[in-house]
Amino acid sequence: MGAFEPDGTKPGCHMPLPSPPRRAAGVILGLLTALAPAGGFAQTNPPAPPQRIGNIWDSLPHQPTEGGVTAKEHETGIAPDIARERDINKELQNLDEQLLNEEKTHPPTIPPPPPGTD
């Protein structure tokens, strides 16, 4: 290391260096301060199981099934009559066929893979 002035300062520096015991006390105090919060956040209880797994929330199915909806519609009297339901299904079938035909005549464009990825 370098030479020091008689008052403990480096040449050209006006602040004295802390004595070794003060430096050690500062390092120890800093380490204790840094480690102290870590003990406060330690978990003592295992984490609770998740409330949601897939479609199940709190042990109950979250989204209704088609059968469940149809049954509730009939119970409350808001279900469409058989003729209306048949018309709705026929319209949906026509739309499905129309979309499939459009896809056959105009397939989606997929860019070619980059060279060397075959």
N, C-alpha and C positions, 0 to 999 in steps of 0.2 A: 504494500500500500504506500501512500505518499506520506510526506512529512507533515506534522501539525505544528501550529503555533503553540506557545506556552499556555494560552487560555483554552486550548482544545479545539480551535477552529482550523479549518483548512486554510492554506495560504490563499488570500484573495476572497475568502468567504467570511462573512460577518456573523454567521449563526453558529453557536457552539454545537458540537455533536452530543447527543444524549449519552449519558453514561451507560455501560453495558447492562447493569441491573434495571435501569429504567426502560431500555429497549426490550429486554426480556419480559418485563412486566407488561409492556404495551402489546407485544406479540401474544402473550398468554391471554390477556384480556380480549384481544381481537378474536382469537380462536374460540374462547368461551362464548363470546357474543354471537359468533357465526354458528356455533353448534347448538346454542340454547333453544332456538325456535324449532329445530328438527325434532326434539323430543316431545314438544307440545302437539305435533301433528300426527303422532303415531296412532295407528288404528288399534283399538283394543277389541272391537267386535268385528266379525266377518261381515262383508258387504251383503246387503239384502238381495234376494234374487230379483231379476228384472221384472217390471210390471208387464212388459210386452214381449212376447216371443212369436214372431210371425203374425198370424191373424188372431192370436189369442191375447186378450188384455184381461188381467186380473182373473184368470182361469175361465173366462167366457169368450166365445167367438165374437169378434168385433164386427165383421161385415155379415149382413144377413144372407142367407142362401135363397135361391129362387123359390124353392118349395116353401120356405118360411114366409116369404113375402106374399106368395100367392095365397097361402092359407089365411094370413092376416087380412088380405084384401077381401076375400070371400066372407070372413067373419064380420068385417065392418061394412060390407055392402058396397065397396067402391070398385070392386073388380069389374072389368068390362064384360059384357055379355058374350056368349060364344060366337055370335056372328061378327061382332066388332073385333074380338081377339083373332078370329080367322082372317079378317081383312088386314089387320096390323101385321100378322105373320106373313101374309101373301106379299104385302108391300115391302117388308124387310127382305124377303126372298128375292124379289125383283131387283132391289137395290144391290144385293149381294151378287147376283148374276151379272148385272150391269158393270159393276166394278171389276169382276173377274174377267169379263170380255174386254174391257178397256186395258187391263193389264196385259192380256194376250196380244192385243194389237199395238200397244205402246208399252213395251217392257221398260222397267226402270233402267236408267243408264248407270252402269257401274264402270268406273275408270279401270283401265288395265292395270295389272300389278306392276310395280317398278321392276326394271330389268334386274335379273339375277336373284329374284325371290322365288323362282319356280321350284 
